[in-house]
Amino acid sequence: MTKPVFRFAPSPNGHLHLGHALSALLNARAAVALSGRFLVRVEDIDQTRCTPELEQEMFEDLAWLGLPLDEPVLRQSESFPRYRDALERLQDMGLVYPAYLTRAEIKAFVAAFETGGKAWPRDPDGAPLYPGDAAVLSAQEITARSGSDAPFALRLDMVKALERIGGPLCWQEAGAEGEALFAPPVAVVADPAAWGDVVLARKDTPTSYHLSVVVDDARQNITDVLRGRDLYHATGVHRLLQELLGLPEPVYRHHRLILGEDGRKLSKSNRDTSIRALRAAGMSHAELRKRIGL
């Protein structure tokens, strides 16, 4: 029987906070409870914000949490050719198109549309769905941008992608903590269409989170993806990409979030909740675990 493999995949674009501590410790505990492995993956696609210094400090925080690294650590910045290959496979299927609208143009279009009293459709995170270049730009402007050095995103044609798989899509959701870890997973109906034409890459970035995460999970033989509840609905997109690319389907487990005083999930900009700041202030392991509810 295959042993389960869990992973914790932070981005070194700031200091880890209490939410990261919860996710990392839950993954490590689950791996021990189920006699599996625990891996750390570095999601450093953003080469501007992710730095070697922040990566080293991230590893120091993980060591303080008692989470040794299982070498070698996979870094996304070293895997760009793999993402490019996956993207090209989707392009060969006719499922990817260049999109030239800027964020400002999308925002202006949606604002103008909603002045009529109707709401523009939004994804589960609240962002407006991509309207398509032709909704805003003339055919001449689209041609001009495609022949110039204009920025663009490569988006998945959601309608064509769903037609290609030709049937309903589900994922397997299991418990994230305690005894629930041993409960059998249940099927959850996936709704990737709720996200519209998601971005798979950009002109200056060869991949997106959605594309790289499914490629990396398959490469590392991840059997159980245990992550925050904020990514619950994004699982629909990930299952769609797995089906299109012929990648294995892991079991998903989504844990509770730690919220700030404003009721929102924690951010790396909240320095008062960073593991590094709390360590410097003298917080002990036991105090940290108590604070995050472990």
ZIGI-V573124 format. One record per residue. N is the residue number from 1. SS is DSSP state (helix for helix, strand for strand, loop for the rest). D_CENTER is the distance of its C-alpha to the mean C-alpha in Angstrom with 2 decimals. Layout:
n=[N & N]
ss=[SS & SS]
d_center=[D_CENTER & D_CENTER]
//
This chain:
n=[1 & 2 & 3 & 4 & 5 & 6 & 7 & 8 & 9 & 10 & 11 & 12 & 13 & 14 & 15 & 16 & 17 & 18 & 19 & 20 & 21 & 22 & 23 & 24 & 25 & 26 & 27 & 28 & 29 & 30 & 31 & 32 & 33 & 34 & 35 & 36 & 37 & 38 & 39 & 40 & 41 & 42 & 43 & 44 & 45 & 46 & 47 & 48 & 49 & 50 & 51 & 52 & 53 & 54 & 55 & 56 & 57 & 58 & 59 & 60 & 61 & 62 & 63 & 64 & 65 & 66 & 67 & 68 & 69 & 70 & 71 & 72 & 73 & 74 & 75 & 76 & 77 & 78 & 79 & 80 & 81 & 82 & 83 & 84 & 85 & 86 & 87 & 88 & 89 & 90 & 91 & 92 & 93 & 94 & 95 & 96 & 97 & 98 & 99 & 100 & 101 & 102 & 103 & 104 & 105 & 106 & 107 & 108 & 109 & 110 & 111 & 112 & 113 & 114 & 115 & 116 & 117 & 118 & 119 & 120 & 121 & 122 & 123 & 124 & 125 & 126 & 127 & 128 & 129 & 130 & 131 & 132 & 133 & 134 & 135 & 136 & 137 & 138 & 139 & 140 & 141 & 142 & 143 & 144 & 145 & 146 & 147 & 148 & 149 & 150 & 151 & 152 & 153 & 154 & 155 & 156 & 157 & 158 & 159 & 160 & 161 & 162 & 163 & 164 & 165 & 166 & 167 & 168 & 169 & 170 & 171 & 172 & 173 & 174 & 175 & 176 & 177 & 178 & 179 & 180 & 181 & 182 & 183 & 184 & 185 & 186 & 187 & 188 & 189 & 190 & 191 & 192 & 193 & 194 & 195 & 196 & 197 & 198 & 199 & 200 & 201 & 202 & 203 & 204 & 205 & 206 & 207 & 208 & 209 & 210 & 211 & 212 & 213 & 214 & 215 & 216 & 217 & 218 & 219 & 220 & 221 & 222 & 223 & 224 & 225 & 226 & 227 & 228 & 229 & 230 & 231 & 232 & 233 & 234 & 235 & 236 & 237 & 238 & 239 & 240 & 241 & 242 & 243 & 244 & 245 & 246 & 247 & 248 & 249 & 250 & 251 & 252 & 253 & 254 & 255 & 256 & 257 & 258 & 259 & 260 & 261 & 262 & 263 & 264 & 265 & 266 & 267 & 268 & 269 & 270 & 271 & 272 & 273 & 274 & 275 & 276 & 277 & 278 & 279 & 280 & 281 & 282 & 283 & 284 & 285 & 286 & 287 & 288 & 289 & 290 & 291 & 292 & 293 & 294]
ss=[loop & loop & loop & loop & strand & strand & strand & strand & loop & loop & loop & loop & loop & loop & loop & loop & strand & helix & helix & helix & helix & helix & helix & helix & helix & helix & helix & helix & helix & helix & helix & helix & helix & loop & loop & loop & strand & strand & strand & strand & strand & strand & loop & loop & loop & loop & loop & loop & loop & loop & loop & helix & helix & helix & helix & helix & helix & helix & helix & helix & helix & helix & helix & helix & loop & loop & loop & loop & loop & loop & loop & loop & loop & strand & strand & helix & helix & helix & loop & helix & helix & helix & helix & helix & helix & helix & helix & helix & helix & helix & helix & helix & loop & loop & loop & strand & strand & strand & strand & loop & loop & loop & helix & helix & helix & helix & helix & helix & helix & helix & helix & helix & helix & helix & loop & loop & loop & loop & loop & loop & loop & strand & loop & loop & loop & loop & loop & strand & loop & loop & loop & loop & helix & helix & helix & loop & loop & loop & helix & helix & helix & helix & helix & helix & helix & helix & loop & loop & loop & loop & loop & loop & strand & strand & strand & strand & loop & helix & helix & helix & helix & helix & helix & helix & helix & loop & loop & loop & loop & strand & strand & strand & strand & loop & loop & loop & loop & helix & helix & helix & helix & helix & loop & loop & loop & strand & strand & strand & strand & loop & loop & helix & helix & helix & helix & loop & loop & loop & strand & strand & strand & strand & loop & loop & strand & loop & loop & loop & helix & helix & helix & helix & helix & helix & helix & helix & helix & helix & helix & loop & loop & loop & loop & strand & strand & strand & strand & strand & helix & helix & helix & loop & loop & loop & helix & helix & helix & helix & helix & helix & helix & helix & helix & helix & helix & loop & loop & loop & loop & loop & strand & strand & strand & strand & strand & loop & loop & loop & strand & loop & loop & loop & loop & loop & strand & loop & loop & loop & loop & loop & helix & helix & helix & strand & helix & helix & helix & helix & helix & helix & loop & loop & loop & loop & helix & helix & helix & helix & helix & helix & helix & loop & loop & loop]
d_center=[28.55 & 25.20 & 24.02 & 20.54 & 17.96 & 15.32 & 12.93 & 11.74 & 9.33 & 10.00 & 10.50 & 14.29 & 14.52 & 16.42 & 17.81 & 16.17 & 17.17 & 18.30 & 15.00 & 13.84 & 17.27 & 16.94 & 13.77 & 15.36 & 18.71 & 17.72 & 16.17 & 19.33 & 21.60 & 20.27 & 20.79 & 24.30 & 25.13 & 24.29 & 25.84 & 22.74 & 20.93 & 18.39 & 16.52 & 14.87 & 12.57 & 12.43 & 9.52 & 12.17 & 11.61 & 13.17 & 16.64 & 18.27 & 16.66 & 15.87 & 19.32 & 21.20 & 22.72 & 19.56 & 18.37 & 21.81 & 21.80 & 18.49 & 20.28 & 23.28 & 21.50 & 20.22 & 23.79 & 25.21 & 23.14 & 24.82 & 21.89 & 23.27 & 21.27 & 21.62 & 22.56 & 21.70 & 18.26 & 15.90 & 14.87 & 12.68 & 15.45 & 17.83 & 16.10 & 16.27 & 19.05 & 17.06 & 14.42 & 17.52 & 19.21 & 16.55 & 16.56 & 20.35 & 20.55 & 18.89 & 21.23 & 24.14 & 23.46 & 23.87 & 20.46 & 19.34 & 21.14 & 21.36 & 20.93 & 22.99 & 22.76 & 21.82 & 20.00 & 23.52 & 24.94 & 22.40 & 23.08 & 26.80 & 26.82 & 25.13 & 27.47 & 30.44 & 29.53 & 29.23 & 32.63 & 34.09 & 32.98 & 30.24 & 26.55 & 24.15 & 21.40 & 18.05 & 14.62 & 13.59 & 12.35 & 15.79 & 15.35 & 18.13 & 17.70 & 18.76 & 22.56 & 23.34 & 25.34 & 28.63 & 28.29 & 28.77 & 30.18 & 33.39 & 33.64 & 35.37 & 32.65 & 29.96 & 32.25 & 32.93 & 29.32 & 28.56 & 31.57 & 30.82 & 28.45 & 26.45 & 22.68 & 20.62 & 17.27 & 16.99 & 15.91 & 15.85 & 19.05 & 17.93 & 21.55 & 22.47 & 19.45 & 20.37 & 23.98 & 23.39 & 22.08 & 24.92 & 24.24 & 22.31 & 18.93 & 18.01 & 15.83 & 17.39 & 16.66 & 18.54 & 19.41 & 17.56 & 20.64 & 24.31 & 26.29 & 23.58 & 21.99 & 24.99 & 24.95 & 24.39 & 21.20 & 21.70 & 20.61 & 18.46 & 18.93 & 15.86 & 16.10 & 13.94 & 16.77 & 15.87 & 13.27 & 16.00 & 15.78 & 12.18 & 12.01 & 11.73 & 13.42 & 15.86 & 19.38 & 18.73 & 15.26 & 15.29 & 11.71 & 8.49 & 4.83 & 5.65 & 8.79 & 8.46 & 6.40 & 9.17 & 11.77 & 11.30 & 11.38 & 14.45 & 15.99 & 15.96 & 17.19 & 14.71 & 16.46 & 14.77 & 11.13 & 11.90 & 9.40 & 10.02 & 11.46 & 9.53 & 6.79 & 10.00 & 10.65 & 7.49 & 8.87 & 11.62 & 10.04 & 8.89 & 12.46 & 13.99 & 12.79 & 13.95 & 17.20 & 17.78 & 17.33 & 19.14 & 16.57 & 17.13 & 15.66 & 14.71 & 15.59 & 12.99 & 13.87 & 12.54 & 14.48 & 16.12 & 15.11 & 17.56 & 18.74 & 20.86 & 24.38 & 23.33 & 21.40 & 17.98 & 15.12 & 15.75 & 14.93 & 15.78 & 18.60 & 20.23 & 22.29 & 24.36 & 21.60 & 20.54 & 21.52 & 23.55 & 25.55 & 26.22 & 27.40 & 29.67 & 31.05 & 32.11 & 29.76 & 30.24 & 27.93 & 29.59 & 29.20 & 25.47 & 25.02 & 27.27 & 25.40 & 22.07 & 24.04 & 24.32]
//
